[in-house]
Amino acid sequence: MYLNEIYRHARDYPDTMAVVHNGNAVSYRQFAVFIDAVRAHLKQSQLTSAGLVVTLTSNLYFDWVLLLALRSLGYDTVSATNWQVVENLKLRDLRAMVCFAVQEHSLGEVALKRPDLPVVTIPLPLHSKLAAGESPELIHGGRFGDHILFSSGTTGGFKKLRYDGAVIERCMSDPLSGPTARLMRREDVYHASSFGPWTKAGYIHPLVCWLRGATVVFDQRPDWIAHFFDQPISVAMLLPPMMEQLVRSSAALPAGHPKMRLFTGGGFIGADLVRRVIRKFRCEFYVMYGSTEMRIALESLVRTEDDVVWLRPNLDADVDICDEHGRSLKFGEEGALRIRFSPNYPTEYMDDPQATARHFREGWFYPGDMAVRRADGRIRVLGRVDDVLNIGGAKLAIGPLEERTRKLLGVDQLCLFIQQAADGREMLIVAIEGDRLPDRHQLDKVRREFAQVSSVNFQPIWKFPRRNNGMMKVDRREVLRLAQGLMASS
């Protein structure tokens, strides 16, 4: 039972900080007592004995208290900040909703849309039956429930993934889960930013911290950067745009601050930005490649500029690059990246057999990225070809973006690709079918539309290649190859 680890820390290290939320510190004893009181309240509620329960709150600390209490009672959980998220997920067999009383203002829509759905509202403050200085007793028996994450990484729309509660500790102790899990120590203070428990980083990393007895800092304030060093942060996970914000800010490493390990993933990052971060904060810097669907497949501790772009597989046999027929490619040949299934991670999208068939095939997960392997075994992720654009860690459905860009440029056909430039930064390629580019005024509109991307490159292609399959769909992979060739020769 995972929750027992928190209860043990509450007994053995009661005053160690478990959570700091928006500057408010919570010790392991306070954390455990709060969870235990919520458990007691839930036991007395009218909840069914099992099933899927959604938690409704925008407060990450409150959300984790609810999730840990519910799962320790055997319920499966999913987390949402508002009812619209729940509707978009199209959850089957949803049995109930749980929230704290401070969230009651959000329940009107729930009552309107799902009057049949039981709602348990937990009062605040919630008083514990434990005496002052007491920690909860360990839980004997029972099932630790599953948790549903949702991802738009491979498809551009919400896809649900069920993480098995029975293997949660095995998942976190997996040496291939990544350096955040592998290197976390009890004395660490981990800055979790505002990653919610519906994301992979927001789900796994706090659980790893509490398993080891470390401290998790959640900061949901708009001025989070001003408070970044309020705590002795030793580990942090930040997306590339957040790294840029931090290094541009006036935040400075305080005297005597512990050496930090900074992690980034979710999108391409430039070598220049990494260099500035390391120089300013004198930290270890890791670039990681993973997704909600899988463990960390590739990673690199940055010592040289080369390390930003060329990542090491955590296990060579678990990472492959193949052609469209599933045949493994040789060194230097570009193809589709695929990652071997792990028994600790999901192997399907819930309620979506079509997406499952596309991305989970014959023992491999296909994230949708192109990649190339060099002779020393390192792999460079080149970028996506289909489905979505990954811009600064945000996965956006490609169809609406291409439609808007076509209107801005006044063209009939184009393809958008986010690729990694030689220095590691994001580069947008706009391949336009035709023999010439639109005028500069129209091109500048598109540049402004994608101002967050480091560079935008426009490339005319006389005629797009199309697949000979009756539908005559544009062969996006071949369009990208042609565009890259033309750009290299110009």
LOFIKE-980565 format. One record per residue (C-alpha): residue number from 1; residue in three letters; x, z, y. Coordinates in steps of 0.1 Angstrom, whole numbers, m for minus. Layout:
LOFIKE-980565
<NUM,ALA,<X,Z,Y>>
...
***
This chain:
LOFIKE-980565
<1,MET,<0,0,0>>
<2,TYR,<17,m12,32>>
<3,LEU,<1,13,55>>
<4,ASN,<19,41,36>>
<5,GLU,<52,29,51>>
<6,ILE,<39,37,86>>
<7,TYR,<25,71,73>>
<8,ARG,<60,79,58>>
<9,HIS,<77,71,92>>
<10,ALA,<51,93,109>>
<11,ARG,<61,122,86>>
<12,ASP,<99,116,86>>
<13,TYR,<104,103,122>>
<14,PRO,<73,114,140>>
<15,ASP,<87,110,175>>
<16,THR,<103,76,170>>
<17,MET,<84,49,190>>
<18,ALA,<63,26,169>>
<19,VAL,<47,6,197>>
<20,VAL,<51,1,234>>
<21,HIS,<21,m18,248>>
<22,ASN,<23,m28,285>>
<23,GLY,<46,1,291>>
<24,ASN,<26,27,272>>
<25,ALA,<47,43,244>>
<26,VAL,<31,53,211>>
<27,SER,<51,73,185>>
<28,TYR,<49,68,148>>
<29,ARG,<28,100,144>>
<30,GLN,<4,89,172>>
<31,PHE,<1,54,157>>
<32,ALA,<m6,68,122>>
<33,VAL,<m31,93,134>>
<34,PHE,<m50,66,154>>
<35,ILE,<m51,43,124>>
<36,ASP,<m63,72,102>>
<37,ALA,<m91,81,126>>
<38,VAL,<m103,44,126>>
<39,ARG,<m102,44,88>>
<40,ALA,<m124,75,87>>
<41,HIS,<m149,60,112>>
<42,LEU,<m150,27,92>>
<43,LYS,<m157,46,60>>
<44,GLN,<m188,62,76>>
<45,SER,<m200,29,91>>
<46,GLN,<m225,5,75>>
<47,LEU,<m198,m21,65>>
<48,THR,<m202,m37,32>>
<49,SER,<m177,m26,5>>
<50,ALA,<m156,m57,7>>
<51,GLY,<m153,m92,23>>
<52,LEU,<m140,m109,55>>
<53,VAL,<m142,m90,87>>
<54,VAL,<m132,m103,122>>
<55,THR,<m116,m80,148>>
<56,LEU,<m126,m88,184>>
<57,THR,<m102,m76,211>>
<58,SER,<m76,m90,235>>
<59,ASN,<m55,m59,233>>
<60,LEU,<m27,m64,208>>
<61,TYR,<m21,m27,201>>
<62,PHE,<m58,m21,195>>
<63,ASP,<m60,m52,173>>
<64,TRP,<m32,m40,151>>
<65,VAL,<m48,m6,147>>
<66,LEU,<m80,m23,135>>
<67,LEU,<m63,m48,112>>
<68,LEU,<m42,m21,95>>
<69,ALA,<m71,2,91>>
<70,LEU,<m94,m25,77>>
<71,ARG,<m69,m40,53>>
<72,SER,<m59,m6,40>>
<73,LEU,<m96,m2,30>>
<74,GLY,<m95,m35,11>>
<75,TYR,<m111,m58,37>>
<76,ASP,<m98,m92,44>>
<77,THR,<m93,m98,81>>
<78,VAL,<m90,m124,109>>
<79,SER,<m83,m117,145>>
<80,ALA,<m100,m132,175>>
<81,THR,<m99,m126,213>>
<82,ASN,<m134,m140,218>>
<83,TRP,<m164,m153,200>>
<84,GLN,<m155,m190,207>>
<85,VAL,<m124,m186,186>>
<86,VAL,<m145,m174,157>>
<87,GLU,<m169,m203,160>>
<88,ASN,<m140,m228,161>>
<89,LEU,<m126,m214,129>>
<90,LYS,<m159,m221,110>>
<91,LEU,<m154,m191,88>>
<92,ARG,<m173,m189,56>>
<93,ASP,<m186,m156,42>>
<94,LEU,<m179,m136,74>>
<95,ARG,<m194,m102,66>>
<96,ALA,<m189,m82,99>>
<97,MET,<m172,m78,132>>
<98,VAL,<m153,m47,144>>
<99,CYS,<m143,m39,179>>
<100,PHE,<m137,m9,202>>
<101,ALA,<m163,2,227>>
<102,VAL,<m142,m12,256>>
<103,GLN,<m150,m47,241>>
<104,GLU,<m188,m43,242>>
<105,HIS,<m191,m67,271>>
<106,SER,<m181,m95,247>>
<107,LEU,<m209,m88,222>>
<108,GLY,<m237,m105,240>>
<109,GLU,<m227,m140,227>>
<110,VAL,<m222,m126,192>>
<111,ALA,<m258,m112,192>>
<112,LEU,<m271,m145,205>>
<113,LYS,<m252,m167,180>>
<114,ARG,<m251,m145,150>>
<115,PRO,<m279,m118,152>>
<116,ASP,<m275,m113,114>>
<117,LEU,<m238,m103,117>>
<118,PRO,<m232,m65,114>>
<119,VAL,<m211,m52,143>>
<120,VAL,<m192,m19,141>>
<121,THR,<m182,m6,176>>
<122,ILE,<m156,22,175>>
<123,PRO,<m158,47,204>>
<124,LEU,<m128,57,226>>
<125,PRO,<m114,82,227>>
<126,LEU,<m116,86,189>>
<127,HIS,<m108,122,177>>
<128,SER,<m89,128,146>>
<129,LYS,<m97,156,121>>
<130,LEU,<m60,162,116>>
<131,ALA,<m45,193,132>>
<132,ALA,<m19,189,160>>
<133,GLY,<15,180,145>>
<134,GLU,<0,168,113>>
<135,SER,<5,133,99>>
<136,PRO,<m19,115,75>>
<137,GLU,<m16,119,38>>
<138,LEU,<m4,89,18>>
<139,ILE,<m31,66,4>>
<140,HIS,<m33,65,m34>>
<141,GLY,<m46,33,m50>>
<142,GLY,<m67,7,m33>>
<143,ARG,<m61,m28,m22>>
<144,PHE,<m44,m40,9>>
<145,GLY,<m65,m69,21>>
<146,ASP,<m55,m104,30>>
<147,HIS,<m52,m117,65>>
<148,ILE,<m60,m152,79>>
<149,LEU,<m37,m169,103>>
<150,PHE,<m46,m202,120>>
<151,SER,<m24,m230,130>>
<152,SER,<m26,m263,149>>
<153,GLY,<10,m272,141>>
<154,THR,<4,m300,116>>
<155,THR,<m30,m313,127>>
<156,GLY,<m38,m305,163>>
<157,GLY,<m69,m285,153>>
<158,PHE,<m73,m250,139>>
<159,LYS,<m63,m248,102>>
<160,LYS,<m68,m215,84>>
<161,LEU,<m42,m200,61>>
<162,ARG,<m48,m169,39>>
<163,TYR,<m18,m146,36>>
<164,ASP,<m21,m125,5>>
<165,GLY,<m20,m87,11>>
<166,ALA,<m8,m80,m24>>
<167,VAL,<26,m98,m17>>
<168,ILE,<31,m88,19>>
<169,GLU,<61,m66,13>>
<170,ARG,<77,m92,m9>>
<171,CYS,<70,m118,18>>
<172,MET,<88,m97,44>>
<173,SER,<117,m88,22>>
<174,ASP,<122,m125,11>>
<175,PRO,<158,m132,22>>
<176,LEU,<146,m167,32>>
<177,SER,<120,m154,56>>
<178,GLY,<145,m157,84>>
<179,PRO,<170,m136,104>>
<180,THR,<143,m116,122>>
<181,ALA,<132,m102,88>>
<182,ARG,<166,m101,73>>
<183,LEU,<185,m84,101>>
<184,MET,<158,m60,114>>
<185,ARG,<170,m23,113>>
<186,ARG,<152,10,119>>
<187,GLU,<170,15,153>>
<188,ASP,<159,m19,166>>
<189,VAL,<135,m24,195>>
<190,TYR,<118,m58,190>>
<191,HIS,<101,m75,220>>
<192,ALA,<71,m93,205>>
<193,SER,<59,m107,238>>
<194,SER,<22,m116,236>>
<195,PHE,<22,m133,202>>
<196,GLY,<m11,m125,185>>
<197,PRO,<m15,m116,148>>
<198,TRP,<m31,m150,142>>
<199,THR,<3,m166,147>>
<200,LYS,<32,m165,122>>
<201,ALA,<56,m147,145>>
<202,GLY,<29,m124,158>>
<203,TYR,<19,m115,123>>
<204,ILE,<51,m112,102>>
<205,HIS,<76,m97,128>>
<206,PRO,<56,m66,137>>
<207,LEU,<49,m59,101>>
<208,VAL,<87,m62,93>>
<209,CYS,<95,m38,122>>
<210,TRP,<70,m11,110>>
<211,LEU,<82,m15,74>>
<212,ARG,<117,m6,86>>
<213,GLY,<107,20,111>>
<214,ALA,<116,0,142>>
<215,THR,<98,m3,175>>
<216,VAL,<75,m31,186>>
<217,VAL,<71,m39,223>>
<218,PHE,<39,m59,232>>
<219,ASP,<37,m71,268>>
<220,GLN,<6,m89,279>>
<221,ARG,<12,m84,316>>
<222,PRO,<16,m115,339>>
<223,ASP,<48,m100,352>>
<224,TRP,<63,m93,317>>
<225,ILE,<97,m106,328>>
<226,ALA,<100,m79,354>>
<227,HIS,<95,m53,326>>
<228,PHE,<116,m70,299>>
<229,PHE,<145,m45,301>>
<230,ASP,<122,m14,306>>
<231,GLN,<130,m7,270>>
<232,PRO,<163,m10,251>>
<233,ILE,<154,m44,237>>
<234,SER,<177,m53,208>>
<235,VAL,<157,m82,193>>
<236,ALA,<133,m107,209>>
<237,MET,<115,m139,199>>
<238,LEU,<107,m162,228>>
<239,LEU,<96,m199,229>>
<240,PRO,<118,m223,248>>
<241,PRO,<97,m222,280>>
<242,MET,<98,m184,279>>
<243,MET,<136,m185,276>>
<244,GLU,<137,m207,307>>
<245,GLN,<115,m183,326>>
<246,LEU,<137,m153,316>>
<247,VAL,<170,m169,324>>
<248,ARG,<157,m182,358>>
<249,SER,<144,m147,367>>
<250,SER,<162,m119,384>>
<251,ALA,<161,m99,352>>
<252,ALA,<196,m86,345>>
<253,LEU,<212,m69,315>>
<254,PRO,<213,m31,324>>
<255,ALA,<245,m12,320>>
<256,GLY,<248,2,285>>
<257,HIS,<221,m20,271>>
<258,PRO,<224,m27,233>>
<259,LYS,<236,m61,223>>
<260,MET,<206,m84,218>>
<261,ARG,<197,m109,192>>
<262,LEU,<174,m136,207>>
<263,PHE,<154,m160,185>>
<264,THR,<137,m192,194>>
<265,GLY,<116,m217,176>>
<266,GLY,<84,m236,179>>
<267,GLY,<99,m265,198>>
<268,PHE,<131,m281,209>>
<269,ILE,<155,m263,232>>
<270,GLY,<184,m277,252>>
<271,ALA,<220,m267,247>>
<272,ASP,<224,m261,284>>
<273,LEU,<196,m235,284>>
<274,VAL,<210,m218,254>>
<275,ARG,<244,m217,270>>
<276,ARG,<229,m201,302>>
<277,VAL,<210,m175,281>>
<278,ILE,<241,m165,262>>
<279,ARG,<262,m163,293>>
<280,LYS,<237,m143,313>>
<281,PHE,<227,m118,285>>
<282,ARG,<258,m118,263>>
<283,CYS,<236,m120,233>>
<284,GLU,<235,m135,198>>
<285,PHE,<212,m166,198>>
<286,TYR,<194,m180,168>>
<287,VAL,<176,m214,167>>
<288,MET,<150,m214,139>>
<289,TYR,<127,m239,123>>
<290,GLY,<96,m227,105>>
<291,SER,<58,m228,109>>
<292,THR,<27,m208,102>>
<293,GLU,<25,m225,67>>
<294,MET,<60,m216,55>>
<295,ARG,<90,m194,58>>
<296,ILE,<120,m201,80>>
<297,ALA,<135,m232,64>>
<298,LEU,<163,m239,88>>
<299,GLU,<183,m217,112>>
<300,SER,<215,m216,131>>
<301,LEU,<235,m188,149>>
<302,VAL,<247,m206,180>>
<303,ARG,<284,m206,184>>
<304,THR,<289,m242,197>>
<305,GLU,<266,m268,212>>
<306,ASP,<264,m285,178>>
<307,ASP,<246,m254,164>>
<308,VAL,<216,m260,187>>
<309,VAL,<207,m293,171>>
<310,TRP,<221,m292,136>>
<311,LEU,<206,m263,116>>
<312,ARG,<215,m249,82>>
<313,PRO,<190,m248,54>>
<314,ASN,<184,m213,41>>
<315,LEU,<185,m227,6>>
<316,ASP,<196,m264,1>>
<317,ALA,<173,m269,m29>>
<318,ASP,<142,m258,m9>>
<319,VAL,<147,m285,19>>
<320,ASP,<146,m322,14>>
<321,ILE,<143,m354,34>>
<322,CYS,<123,m382,17>>
<323,ASP,<109,m417,23>>
<324,GLU,<72,m425,24>>
<325,HIS,<71,m428,m14>>
<326,GLY,<85,m393,m19>>
<327,ARG,<120,m404,m28>>
<328,SER,<149,m382,m16>>
<329,LEU,<171,m399,10>>
<330,LYS,<209,m399,13>>
<331,PHE,<230,m384,41>>
<332,GLY,<224,m401,74>>
<333,GLU,<191,m416,64>>
<334,GLU,<161,m406,85>>
<335,GLY,<129,m396,67>>
<336,ALA,<101,m370,64>>
<337,LEU,<112,m333,61>>
<338,ARG,<96,m314,33>>
<339,ILE,<99,m277,23>>
<340,ARG,<94,m264,m13>>
<341,PHE,<65,m240,m18>>
<342,SER,<72,m203,m19>>
<343,PRO,<50,m180,m41>>
<344,ASN,<48,m156,m12>>
<345,TYR,<32,m181,12>>
<346,PRO,<0,m201,13>>
<347,THR,<m2,m234,m5>>
<348,GLU,<m34,m248,10>>
<349,TYR,<m55,m248,42>>
<350,MET,<m88,m229,37>>
<351,ASP,<m119,m251,36>>
<352,ASP,<m99,m283,43>>
<353,PRO,<m90,m303,12>>
<354,GLN,<m81,m334,31>>
<355,ALA,<m55,m317,53>>
<356,THR,<m43,m298,22>>
<357,ALA,<m38,m331,3>>
<358,ARG,<m18,m345,32>>
<359,HIS,<6,m316,38>>
<360,PHE,<8,m297,5>>
<361,ARG,<18,m321,m22>>
<362,GLU,<35,m318,m56>>
<363,GLY,<52,m285,m48>>
<364,TRP,<62,m294,m12>>
<365,PHE,<49,m287,22>>
<366,TYR,<52,m316,46>>
<367,PRO,<52,m303,82>>
<368,GLY,<50,m337,98>>
<369,ASP,<85,m339,112>>
<370,MET,<112,m365,108>>
<371,ALA,<147,m353,101>>
<372,VAL,<182,m364,90>>
<373,ARG,<208,m346,69>>
<374,ARG,<245,m350,75>>
<375,ALA,<274,m347,50>>
<376,ASP,<280,m310,55>>
<377,GLY,<243,m303,46>>
<378,ARG,<231,m295,81>>
<379,ILE,<198,m309,92>>
<380,ARG,<186,m322,125>>
<381,VAL,<148,m322,132>>
<382,LEU,<141,m354,151>>
<383,GLY,<104,m348,160>>
<384,ARG,<69,m357,150>>
<385,VAL,<55,m391,143>>
<386,ASP,<18,m385,137>>
<387,ASP,<m11,m361,145>>
<388,VAL,<3,m339,173>>
<389,LEU,<28,m336,201>>
<390,ASN,<48,m304,202>>
<391,ILE,<55,m297,238>>
<392,GLY,<73,m264,246>>
<393,GLY,<60,m249,214>>
<394,ALA,<24,m259,221>>
<395,LYS,<9,m282,195>>
<396,LEU,<m15,m307,211>>
<397,ALA,<m37,m333,194>>
<398,ILE,<m21,m366,201>>
<399,GLY,<m53,m387,204>>
<400,PRO,<m66,m373,237>>
<401,LEU,<m31,m373,252>>
<402,GLU,<m26,m410,243>>
<403,GLU,<m60,m419,256>>
<404,ARG,<m54,m402,290>>
<405,THR,<m19,m418,293>>
<406,ARG,<m33,m453,285>>
<407,LYS,<m58,m448,314>>
<408,LEU,<m30,m436,338>>
<409,LEU,<m9,m466,329>>
<410,GLY,<m37,m492,327>>
<411,VAL,<m25,m504,293>>
<412,ASP,<m44,m512,260>>
<413,GLN,<m20,m497,235>>
<414,LEU,<7,m471,235>>
<415,CYS,<23,m444,213>>
<416,LEU,<37,m411,224>>
<417,PHE,<65,m393,206>>
<418,ILE,<83,m360,214>>
<419,GLN,<119,m363,201>>
<420,GLN,<150,m342,204>>
<421,ALA,<177,m356,227>>
<422,ALA,<214,m354,219>>
<423,ASP,<217,m322,239>>
<424,GLY,<187,m305,221>>
<425,ARG,<162,m309,249>>
<426,GLU,<127,m324,245>>
<427,MET,<123,m360,253>>
<428,LEU,<90,m379,256>>
<429,ILE,<91,m415,245>>
<430,VAL,<62,m436,258>>
<431,ALA,<62,m469,237>>
<432,ILE,<39,m495,254>>
<433,GLU,<27,m526,237>>
<434,GLY,<36,m556,259>>
<435,ASP,<65,m573,275>>
<436,ARG,<68,m553,307>>
<437,LEU,<62,m518,321>>
<438,PRO,<35,m509,345>>
<439,ASP,<45,m503,382>>
<440,ARG,<65,m473,393>>
<441,HIS,<35,m456,409>>
<442,GLN,<17,m455,375>>
<443,LEU,<49,m444,357>>
<444,ASP,<53,m415,381>>
<445,LYS,<18,m404,374>>
<446,VAL,<27,m400,337>>
<447,ARG,<60,m382,346>>
<448,ARG,<40,m357,366>>
<449,GLU,<15,m353,338>>
<450,PHE,<44,m343,315>>
<451,ALA,<64,m325,340>>
<452,GLN,<73,m297,315>>
<453,VAL,<92,m322,294>>
<454,SER,<129,m326,303>>
<455,SER,<128,m364,303>>
<456,VAL,<102,m392,299>>
<457,ASN,<114,m426,287>>
<458,PHE,<92,m457,288>>
<459,GLN,<99,m485,264>>
<460,PRO,<79,m518,262>>
<461,ILE,<76,m534,228>>
<462,TRP,<62,m569,227>>
<463,LYS,<40,m564,196>>
<464,PHE,<34,m532,177>>
<465,PRO,<40,m534,140>>
<466,ARG,<9,m527,120>>
<467,ARG,<3,m516,84>>
<468,ASN,<m10,m544,60>>
<469,ASN,<m37,m522,45>>
<470,GLY,<m69,m539,57>>
<471,MET,<m73,m515,86>>
<472,MET,<m43,m529,105>>
<473,LYS,<m34,m495,119>>
<474,VAL,<m3,m492,141>>
<475,ASP,<27,m482,121>>
<476,ARG,<39,m454,143>>
<477,ARG,<70,m447,123>>
<478,GLU,<82,m483,128>>
<479,VAL,<72,m482,165>>
<480,LEU,<94,m452,170>>
<481,ARG,<123,m469,152>>
<482,LEU,<120,m500,174>>
<483,ALA,<117,m479,206>>
<484,GLN,<148,m459,197>>
<485,GLY,<167,m490,189>>
<486,LEU,<158,m507,222>>
<487,MET,<167,m475,242>>
<488,ALA,<201,m473,224>>
<489,SER,<209,m509,232>>
<490,SER,<198,m508,269>>
***
